[in-house]
Amino acid sequence: MVVAAGACVAGCATLAGIDDGNGAPSSSSGGTELPVRGDGGGSTGEGGTGADGAPMCTPGNAADSTSRLHASKVTLEAPVVVNGDPVEWACVDRLDFSTGGRAIGPAAGHDVAEIAMQWDEQHLYLLARVTSDSPGGTATGDQIFKNDSLHLFLAGPDPAENAGYRASDHQTVFDYQGLVADYGGGLTRPGTNGITAKTGPFTSQNGVLTFVVEARIDAAIVGRPGGFVPGERVRVNFQINDNAAAAYRMWFWEAAACAGFGGCSKSGASEPYCDPTCTGEVELR
């Protein structure tokens, strides 16, 4: 899948604490959007940009193994603006999330995604383009994980096995309608504090529907009050829920370690849960 420039120029769904299109996006903690840019982990083509000003490059593979991907550090050459338009991510390496360690449900595999991550000292950035053949679900509030949605799991430092979620562990759900809920501290804290996100509208091509999620996560909420450092590895996992099929897929799954905890979800229609020790990693480069 190639992320198209200008996929969300107008009509983006607005989430709590997000830019409404009339000014600089504000974070849920009250700050303003920082002028940071991504270095684009892929290779650039000759000439640098095309006739329309878009970067000429080929994103690389962000997956270093079945349990680790990498995130490039943002620089001043390509701004990350959390607005649901992925144009500045054109050169950033991608994780192909069309398979995974575990798939549950009669039609698991219908929903797929491409995922990219970047970072700076105080934030992680996420881009996901999710493809669904029949997006759906009408749940609201802390139940939106039942809808077609992408789940991002991030764990704080030094998790203990089977200890449940701590305040620094988060499973953040982004659904196809542009809704977001953050499950942390024992699945009792849905909300968006410390998370800034925006979802682009559906686009249709050859009967396939896609939506874009762009998000920024503050380092402090995942137990890094001093920020991130190069070479650090952060525990991460991804999950896609397919409402129509009551199916879901997890990126990382290690049966021996995860079987007792349901991995990152008990079922396609139950509360999300992820054992903080049963995850993959993202390496910050």
ABEGO torsion letter per residue (X at the ends): XBBBBGABABGBBBBBGBBAGABBBBBAAGBBBBBBBBAGABBBBBGGBBAAGBBBBBBBBABABAABBBBBBBBAABBBBBAGBAAAAAABBBBBBABEABBBEAABGABBBBBBBBBBAABBBBBBBBBBABBBEABBEAAAAABBBBBBBBBBBGBBBGAEBBAABBBBBBBAAGBBBBBBGGGABBEABGBBBBBBBBBBBGGBBBBBBBBBBBAAAAGBAAEBBBGBBBBBBBBBBBAAAGBBBBABBBAAAAAAAGEABABAABBBBBBAABBBBBBBX
